[in-house]
């Protein structure tokens, strides 16, 4: 009897292990269409961020040489709800927009996934390479308005930085207020580095610490990546390239370590849309949105489950 009981116990333990392994695998749903951006003023939509204050509202902006403004639009209809013209900002080559706690609030109090910010900021990255003007490498920050209407808004701050890379299109912010930049290179193996908060509103540019940087481990046949986002709980990273979308789990909120030590998972349900550059998590983290650059772009949604429970 004893050997048989021991054998049965081993089977039970083995099956239990298999269940745990399967439940820890992430899954993604099929592409779902949302609104189409038909506003003629949005002619080269380049970045994407989703509001956590205003339901079903997203933010985008035009690429290089555009007016220094951000558009708020309805996720489901695609209609523009408000235009925010930013004082003292220049659009040399805006490539991405990020959404998270305001950097000045994170200086005076603790920002984390466990605390809800009293207010949010929109961060715009002027980090693309402009043929005639080079690269600015400037981040602008504005407060997210509590009421959405056409308005002229002031900067909360600007941050200029230097690094070795000549082009970038990806800006991300963690729940703790950490800003990260990812370069754009042929082949996709881009440099991922933190932008220090000490650089805000300084007279000179801040050099990034490239000794504490990492290489994003993808291989493509294009200049990648084109955009990225950190989930509201800080545990998931999503990155879009010309040929695919890539997911990375960050359970301990150490983003440099995660990029350095792990190979991202490619989203197997992604249907390629050329020039998809904007990508952002939904506030409930049940999926992410993708937006292609250009006129009349359609916003797409992919559901996400970190336990692999999506069927179909």
Secondary structure, DSSP 8 states (H G I E B T S, - for coil): -HHHHHHHHHHHHHHHHHHHHHHTS-EE---EEEEE---TT-SSB---EE-SSSTTEEEE-B-TT--SEEEEEETTT--EEEEEEETT---SSEEEEEEEE-HHHHHHS---TTS--SSEEEEEEE-SEETTTEE--EEEEEE--SS-SSEEE--SEEEEEE-S-S-EEEEEE-TT--EEEEE-EETS--EEEEE-GGGBT-SS-EE--GGG-EE-----SSEE--EEEE-TTSSEEEEE-SS-EEEEE-TTS-HHHHHHH---EE-TT----TTEEEEEE-TTSSEEEEEESSTT-EEEEEEEETTS----
